Amino acid sequence: STMAFVLRRYLLVALLVSCCLISSHLLSTSVSKDGPAGAVPRRHGGTVAPGHSPRQPRADSDSRARASASHRRLLAMDDAPHGRRLKSMADETELDEETELDEEAMSIQAELEAREAEIAAAEAADANSGKSMEEELAEQHGKSVEGSGVAINMFRRAKDQVDDRDVPFLLEVPHTSSETVYNVMTECYGLRGKRYLKLKELQYAAGENVVDRHYVSAHNDGYHPDHYRHMGRRFHFLSTPFYQEGARLLTLGHKGRMVMLLRHPNFVAEAMYNSRPGSVAGDVDGLLAHVNSTGYYDNWMTRMLANVHPSRDVTDDDFRTARMILENKFLLGASDHMPETVRRMSIYFGWQERTRGCEHEGVQRNKVRLPPTALSPDTDAWRAVQRANRYDMKLYARGLSVFGNQKMRMPVHPDRRKIEADAVTTAFRNLRNVADPHDESDVPFFWHIPKASGTTVKEIISGCYRKVRTEMIKPPSSLELFDDKKVLNLDLSTPGACRAARDMNAADQGVADVFISQLGRQGAAVFSEYHMGRAFTVMRHPVKLAASLFYYRRIATWEPTYRPDFNDITLEQYVEEDAYYDNWMVRMITNAKMGGLNDGHLDLAMSIIREKFVVGISDHMDQTFRHLELYFGWRESTEGCVDFHLHKAPSNKNKYDMPVEGGVVWSLIAEKNKYDMALYNFALDTFS
């Protein structure tokens, strides 16, 4: 019939443009031509029972059934009006039955508008119930039919490499700046998120199997941030404050990658109290009365992760369960460290800013949003809230430890690794190979490794060879020359400073004889095709370097890296800290400042050292300077000057006890820095 033909054409077009996939229940009823005996065929919503016209309302029970089905479909639909899409499809396919299709569209649109009104009424009823989001979330803890183990198994371990089948899952714990992360993901990375802030939405979405049907990785071939703008059901990540219920959206084919932000439990408790109806921000007495009341919902995070029912107390076993999940399943961020959190997330998932500086702007906006706290540390009120949430306090402390550890251990997305490797190749292309013939336009570049005789090298360059070197001694950075000190007032200590130096064509100015920076890659990028760099460095045994840096930072009050708290810990404790920055040389030269390392990083570092750097060794400084004099043609302005600086007036000499070679501490540091150890041994061979 004509009506059946129009219906088939409508379904075909809907599938082709991927705009309006209909649920399996509606498909099975809408394509059926045969209903109950005497039934009348309909265009939409199945068949009509005898005695009813196609436009006549059904019995109450049937109306509720159709409303429920349409409700589920609405929640998964695109944001664009359904009627506009129907008109667009009619225009594109040029159906001969245009009039009939318009009538059909009007009928469908009228029904959908009625369902939208029904949903709005339901949401209004929820809003009038007086329950906050926190209360709605708390009511769900411990009610999972499957148990907490099912949720755990639907998420991959944080330490495993991210796969394109994995679904990024932002757990929006209330009052932890999760909204900032969501905004960065959508605004800065151009991702489309599926956000569920109501439990009913999650329940309907689970029935729709949204993950298997509509999830798409941001790294698929041909991906562009705007590619799915009009593909309403497609999404790149999930976001919800419901942990257990959100896990039910995931499948064995698409498991989740959990991201969660940490915030001090006292601040979370205060923010939750302030969000209650009738509460007054800054009312510490009211907060304490609430915390001490019988109805107070304590240890919120522990209850959520361990799935503890609100009717019972949290136990040590619940804490151990929550801690195990936190340690293994979460990529953790911290509301007090938002720039670091956003940076790690982009490295972990391989996402890139569409506009430089967007991440920074998003984080700055978050600082404005966070309300001030009325709680002060080390007060009775502070300690009272801590006691009420003692398991969350322990979980928070463990979470911060994991947060520190993940900086150096988290896997980096392959796409991000490729970008980092390309950046290294680009940066070092303006350095000559060691074996290349010398050119008068070449400029020496010293990669200064901290606590590896760098200060001595700089003094000899200026004092003995009378070469102008770069160092900012009077802010701001400039091309001002201090001729008496043989120093060009140029800052190369940060990536931004290196970019600024490149923008001012510092290498092409012909003022500095030697450029110096601790940043190997960014410092090398300062040079140009007209004045290419000739690189050299001085390396030190990684165990000696780590010990020297630790003891130096204890006393160096003049340095921005001064750490007086290091006086309260031992070298062994320092190296065993979760945030210990290992393998400094390999990380800096390969641009792998965060995340785990592998043999590929070591191979890249070795190739750069072999091809681009004249290598010196801090334990053999006399021979090192003989190499440099031969290679660069440098000569002492005063005979014996180099020997004086090396043996009679050494710089930065700090007395401390070096670990015993082969001892426990020595072996610990060597193992922590195994890639630097391999690079150092390679450098020894190169030096020889």
N, C-alpha and C positions, 0 to 999 in steps of 0.2 A: 504494500500500500504506500501511498505518498507519505503518510506520517511515519511509517517504518523507515522509508528511504531517508527522510530528513534526520531521523534519530541516528541512523547509522553514519551519515555524513558528519553529524555533530560530534559523535564519539571519535571518529577518525581524526578530525581536525584537532580535537582536544589532546589526543595522544601525540600528534606530530609536533605541536608547539610546547608540549610538556608543561602546561600551565595549570591544568585542572584534572589531575588523576582522581578518579572516584573510588571510594572504598569498595572492597570486594563484596560487601553485603549489598550496596546499592547497584553495583554492576550486575549481580546475579538476578536482582529483581527487575532492573530496568531493561535488560535485553530479552527477558522472557516474554514470549508471545502468548503463552497459555497460562491462565490463572485458574482459580477455582471455578467450578461449573457455573456458567452464566456470567462470568466476570467480564468486565469491559476493559480492553487495552487502554493504558495511559502512556503519555510521553515520558513522564518523570515520576518516580516513586512507586513503581510496581503496578498492580492492577487495582481496579475498583470493584468492590463487592456488589452483588445485585442489589438494586434499589437505590444506588447512589449515582449521582452524575459525576463526571470527571472533576468538576470544580466545587462540588459540594463537600463540606467538612465531614470527616470521618467520625466514628465513635471516639470517645475520650481515650480509651486504651490505645487505639490505633494512632491517634494524634500524638500521644506521648512517645510511641515507638518511632514514628517518623521524625518527631522533633529531636529525639536522641541521636538518630542517625545523621540528621542534618547538622546537629550541634557538633558532632565529632568531625564532620567534613569541614565545617567552618573554621575550626581551630587549626586545621592544617593548611588552610587556603592561603593564597598570596594576599598581600596587603592591597593590591589594586582592586577596584570594584569589579565584581563578576560581570556585571552588564557590559562594561567597557570591553572586556576580553571577548565576550560573545559577539559584539558588534565588529571587533577587529577580525575575528575569525570569519564572520560572514563576508566582510569586505574582501579578505584575501582569497577565499575559495570561490567567490562569485556564484553562490548557489542560486539556481533558478527559482527555488521556492523561497525567495527572500521574505515575502510577506508572512508566510507560515513560520519561518525561523524567528522573525521579530516577535511574533505572538508567543512563540515558545520561550524566547529569552525573557519577555515581560513576565510570563508566568513563573519561570524559575527565579527571576529577580525578586518578585513579590514574595515568594516563599522564603527566600534567603533573608530578605529584610525582616520578615516576621521572626525568623530564628535568631537574627542578630538582636532584636528587641528582647527575645527570651533570655539570651545570654547576658545582656546588659542588666536585666532584672535580677538574674541569679547573682551577678557580681555585686549589684547594689545590696542584695540581701546579705552577702558575705561581709561587705563593708559595714553594714549596720549591726553586725553581730557583736562588735566591740572587741574582737580579737586582733591582736597585732600579728605581724608576720612571724615574730619569734614564738608567740604562743601557738600559732598554727603548726609551725615546724616542730615544736616540742611535743605536741600531741601525737606526732607520728613516730617518735622514738620508741623503739621496742614493739611496734605493731607490725613489723614485716613478717608476713606469713612464712616466707622462705628462710628467714634468719639472716644474720649479718654475713655469713660465709658466702652467700650467693652474690651479694654486692661486692665483696672483696674479689671474687673470682672474675668479675666482669671488668676489672681494671688491670692493666699491665703494670709491671714493676717500673718504678721511675728510672732505675739504672739501665734499663734496656733501651736499645736504639729505637727511635720512633719510626713506625712504618706508616705508609700512606693509608692503610686500612684502619689505623687507630684514630679514634675520635677524640679530639681535645675536649675536655670536660672541665669547665670552670665552676667550682663549688663556691657559690656566693654566700659565704658565711656572713651574717649581718654585722654591720659596723666594723668591717675590716678593710675598707677601701676596695672591695671587689668590683664595685661599679666603675672605678677608674680603669682597672684592667680590662673590663668589658669594653669601655669606650676606646681604649688604645687599640684593642683588637679590631674593632669595627671601623674606627675613623683613621687610624694610622696604617694598619695593614690591609685595609679594604676587605675584611672578612665579613661573611654574613653569618650571624649567630641565630640559633634556635633557643629562645629564652623562655623559660617556664617559671613564673613567679607564683603561680597558683597550683595547688595540688590537683584540682579538677583538670587543668590543662594537661598535666602529666599523665593522668589516667586515660584521657582520650587519646593522647599521643601514643601511649603504649599499645592501644588497640589498633592504631594506624600503622605500626611498625615503621616509624619515620626514619630510623637510622639506616636500616637495610635498603629502604626505598629512595631516600633523599639525601643521605650524606655524600659529600664529595670532597676529596682532599684539595687543599689549596695548591698542591704541587703537581696536580695532574697536568699532562702535556697541554699546552695552549691556554693555560690559566691566565686570566687577566682580572684585576680587581673588579672591573665592571662587567665581567662576563656573565655573571649570574644575577645581575641586578633585577632583571625582569623574570627570573626563573623562581617564582615565589616559594616553592617548596624546597629548593636546594639550599643547603647550609654547610658551613665549614667547621662549626663547633657547637657544642651544647653548653647551656648556662642555666643553672638552677640552684636554689638554696636547699633543695630536697636531695639528700645523699642517697638513701636507700631507694626511694621511689625513682630518682633519676637513673640509678643503675639499671633499672628494669627496661629502660629504653635500649640498652646496649645488647649486642648479640655476640655469638661466638665468632662471627665473621667480622664484626666491627666492635672491638673492645675499646675501653676508654683510657684516656691519659689524663689523670686528675691533677688539677692545679688549685691550690688553696693558699690564701694569705693568712699569716699569723698576726695576732695583736694581743697585747698584754690582757689577760683575763679581767683585771680590774677595770680597764677602760671599756671592755666589751660589756661587762656587767653594768657599769654606769650608763653607757649608751642605751642598753636595753631598758633600763629603768626610766630614762628620760623619754623613751618612745611610748611609754604607757600612758593611756588617757588620764589626764588630771595631774600628771607629774610636772615638777618645775625643775628646769635645768639649774644645776648648781646646788640643789637641796641635798646636802650630804646627810643630814639627819633623816630625811625621808628615804634616802637610799639605804642607810643602815637599818632602818625599821623594816624595809622591804626584804633585805638580805636575811634578817633574823626571823622573819615570819615563817610560819609553817608551810605556806604555799610557795615559798621561793624555789625556783627551779635552778639548782646549783650544777656546777661542773658541766656546762652546756656542751662543750666540744667533746668531752669524754663520752657523754651520753649519746651524742650523735654518732660517733665512730663505732662505739661498741654496741649500739642499738639497745640502750638501757631503757626500760619502761619507766614512765614518770612516777609510777606508784612505789618504786623501790629505791633504796640507796645505792650509790655507786660503790663498788668493791675494788679490792686490789686486782682481782682477775679482770674486771672490766677495764681498768687502767692499762694492764698489760696488753689486752686485746687492742685497745685504741692506740697504744704506743707502737705495736707491731704494724698496724695499718699505716700510721703516720710515717714510720721509718721506711717502709717498702713501696708504698703505692702513690705517694704524693710528690709532685714537683712543688716545693714550698717557696712562698714569697713572704715578705714581711711588710706590714704597713709603715713601719719606721724606716724601711729601706726600699722605697718604691722605685727609684732609678735602677738599682741593682736588680730588683724583681722583674721589671719590664725587660731589661737587657737579657737576663737569663732566659726568660720565656721565649724571646725571639730567637735566641741561639738554639734552644732545645727543640723548637718546632720548625726552625728554618724560615721564619717570617721576616719580611723586610719592610721598612718604612716606605710609603709612597712619596712622602715629602720629608726632607731632612728637618729634624727638629720637632716633629710631631709628638714623638714620645716625651720629650722634655716638656713641651707645653701641656700635655695631658697630666703629667705628674705634678706640675706646678699648680694646675687648677685643683688638683686633689688637696693640696696644702690649704687652699682657701676653704674647701668644703668641710674639712674635719673640724668639729666644734672643740672649743677649749675644755679641758677637764677641771673639775673642782676637787679631785682627789690629789693629795700630795704624798709622795713616797715617805716612808718612815713615820707615818702618823698612825694613831689608833684606828682611824677609819680605814686607812689603806690596809692595815694588817687584818682587820675584821673581814673585809671582802676577800682577802687572800685565803683566810682560814675557811671561809664558806666554799671556796672553789679550789681546794688544795690539790685535787687531782688535775684540774685544768692548769694549775700553776706548774705542776711537774711535767705535764704534757707540753706546755708552752716552752719550758726550759729545754726539753729534749728536742722540740721542733726547731728552736734556734740553733742547736748544735747540728742538726741535720741540714739546716739552711746553710750554715757555714761550710759543711762538708761537701754539699752538692756543687758549690762553686767550682771546685777542682775535679769533681768526679762525674758530674752529669754527662751523658752522651750528647754530642753535638750533632745536629741534623746534617746529613751528607750535603744537602744544598748549601748550608752555611759553611761547611768545610771547603767546598769548592770556591765559594766567594772569597774566603780567607786566603786560600792558596793563590787565587788569581790576583788578589791585592798584593801579596808578597812578590809575585812575578813582576807586576807592574812597578812596584816600588824599587826593586833592585835592578831594573833594566837600565837605570841611569848611573849604575856603578860599573866601572870597567872590570873586566876579568883580570885576575892577578897576572896572567901571562900575556895580556895585551901590550903592545908597544906603548911607551909613554908618549904623552902629548903635553905640550906646554900649557894647554887650557885645563888640564885635569886638576882637581882640588882634593887634597887628602881629607878623609872622613874617619874620625875616631869613634867607634862604638864603645862607649864607656860602660863597662860592667861594674856595678857597685861593689866596693870593698875588694877590688882586684887591681890595686895600685893605680887607679885612675887619676887621683889627685896628683900623684908624683909625675905621671905622664904629662898632665896639663902644665905643671910648673916647669918641666924640662923643655916642653915645646916653646913656651914663652920666654923663659929665662936663659936657656942654653942655646937654642936654635934661633931665637929672636923671630919667631913666626907669630903672626896675629891669629889668635884662636877665638872662637865664639863662646861667650858666656854672659848672661845678663847679670850685671853687677849693680845696675841702677834702673829700677822699673820706671816706665814701661819698656818693653823690648823695642829696639830701634837699630838703625845702622850707624849709630854714634861710635866713633873710634876713640878708645883711650890708649893713645900711642905709648905713653910711658909704661903701661902695663901690658902692652901688646894684646889687647882684648877688644873685640867688637861686641858691643852691648846687645847681642842677639840671643833671644830665648829659644831654645830647642828642647825644653824639658817636658812639654805636653803635646799631644796630637794637634790641638788647636794652634799652639805656638809654631809647630812645624808647618802647618798649612799656611799660617800668616807669613812665615819666612819665604815659603815658595811663592805666595802671591806677590810679594815685593821683589821677586827675582833676586834673592840675596846671593845665590851662588854666582850669578852673572855680574854682580857689581864689582868684583875684583878687589874687595876690601879685605876679606878674611883669607888667610893662608890654610887654615885647618878648621873644619866644622866638627863640633863635638856634641854628641847626644847619647843619652841612655836608651833612647828609642831607636832600635836598629832599623826597622822598616820605615817608620815615619821620618826619621832623620835622613835616610837614604833618598826619600822622595823629594827632598829640597833641591837636588841637583837637576840639571837640564841637559839637553842634547848638546848644548854649546859649551857647558862646563860640567863634565861628568866627574863623578866621585871616584876616588881611589881609597878603598876601605882597609882599615886595620883595627885590631882589637887586642886586648890582653886578657887572657883567661886565668882563672884560679881554680884549684881543686874545689869541687862543690861542697864538701864537708867543711873545709876551712872557710869558704866563703859564707856558708850559713852561720857558723859560729861567730865569725867576725862581725857580720851584720847584726846578729842578735845582741852582742855585747856593746856594739857601737850605739845602737838605738836606745840602750839603757841610759847613756850619758850625754847624747848629742842634743842638748837643749836648743841649739841654734838651727836644728834641722826640722823641716815639717814632718818628718817621719819619727820624731822623738816619741818614745814610749816608756814613760816612767813606771808603768805597771809591769814591765818586764823584769824589774828588780824583785818582784814578788814570786817569780817562777824560775824554773831551771831551763837550761837549754833543751833538755829532753822533753819537758812539758811543752815548751814552745813548738818543737817540731811535731809533737803529737796532737796539737790543736787542730780542730776540724777546719779552721780557716787558714792553715799554714799554706803559704804560696810556694809550691814545689816547682822544680825544674825551670827556674827563671830564664836561663839562657835559651832553651829550646822554645819556650812559650813566646818570648819576645821576638825571636828571629823568624818564627813561623806564624806569628799573628794569632796564636791560640791562647789568649789570655785567660779564658775560662773553659771549663769542661775537661773531660778526660783526654789523655794523650795516647798515641799508639806508635807503632814502628814507622808509619808513614810520616809522622812529624819529625822523627829522628832522621830519616833518610833525607827529607827536605832540608833540615838544618845542616846536615853534613855536606850536602851538595852546595849550599850557599857558602859555607865556610871554605870549602875546597876551591870554589871558583872565584869568589869575590873578596876574600879577606886574607891579608897578611896577618899571621897569628903570632902573638907573643905570649909568654907564660910568666906569671908573676913570681914563680920560684926561680926564674932564670932571666932576671931583668937586664943584666949586662949583655947577654947574648941577644935579648930582644931588641935593645937599642942599636946594637951592631947591625941587625937585620934591617931596622927602619932606616938607618943612615945609608945603607947600601941601596935600599929600594927607592927611597925618596930623594937621595942625594943631599941629605941634611948634614951640616957641619956645625960643631960647637963654636960659639962666638968667643968663648974663653976655654982654654984647654983644662980638662978636669972637672968641668961644670957638671956633666952627667954623673960622674963618679961621686961627686959631693952630694948631689940630691939623692942618689941611691943608697949611699952608705953612711953619710955623716949628718944629713938633715932630712930623714924620711918624714913623710907627712902622715897625719892621722894615725899615729901609733898609740894603740889602746892596749893596755896589759890585761890579759885574761888567760885562763887555763884552757888550752886547746884539748878537745877530746882525744883520748888515747887511740892511736891508729889500730884498727881491728877490734876495738872494744865495743861494748853494747851501744853506747850513744853514737859512736862513729858509724857502726853498721846500720843503725836506725836511720841516720841522716842519708847515708849512701843509698839505702833502699828507697827512701822517700823521693830521692832525686836520681833515680836510676837512668833516666834519659839524659840528664845533664852529665852524669858520670860517663856515659857512653860517648857523648859529644866531646867531653874533656879529653878522654883517652884518644879519640880521633884527632883532636887538636894537637896533642903531644906528638903523634906521628907526623902530622903536617909540619909542625915546628921543627922537628928533627930533619 
